[in-house]
């Protein structure tokens, strides 16, 4: 199963994020998930990729050429695909993914999560979408999403598809069950 992970190109201020990213990669391998991600060797994304690789897992990175030229492409992964643009990157990652999960990150992570949730709402994809809510990182965003429902800008069904987990093992188990139901 290919799990597309969106997460920060930075590590954040708390060491908890780096520890959790490494643990998430380890748990992915233990639960038979392959990693699909943005192809970087920096921040949380680099830590997740390194963790998966160190445990013998499979990692496919998808990176635009302009980021590769900035020397942030991860050369130590199973496969690094080079694309022309950020739009092509997101499309390719979605094509490869059986499910999506966001870990803490910045604008890019937020944008990627928003895009797959929008695609899911529009029926363009049907893969499960989740967030790993480390240390309550996504609490303000989740509150905003609930506010959007209350104010009539988002239907409750569209919010209900978002899976929220607070620990890697339980979240990955939930995604596994969701994928098994989908394939049955």
RAURQUI-V573549 format. One line per field, one symbol per residue. phi: phi as a letter, one per 40 degrees, with the letter a starting at -180 (. if undefined). psi: psi as a letter, one per 30 degrees, with the letter a starting at -180 (. if undefined). A space follows every 50 residues. Layout:
phi = ???
psi = ???
This chain:
phi = .cbcbbaccbbgcccdccccccccdccdccbgbccbacgcbbgccccccc ccccbgcbbbbbbcdcccccgbcccbbdabcbbcacccdcccccccccab abbdabdcccccccccccdcccgcbbccbabcccfgdcdccccccccccd cgbacccccccccbbbadcccccccdcccccccc
psi = kkjkkklkflflfkfeeeeeeeeeeeeeefghkkkkagglglaeeeeeee eeefgglkkjkjkkeeeefghgkjfglekjkkleleeeeeeeeeefkflk kklkabeeeeeeeeeeeeeeefgflglkklkjikhgegeeeeeeeeeeee ggfkleeeeffkkklfkeeeeeeeeeeeeeeef.
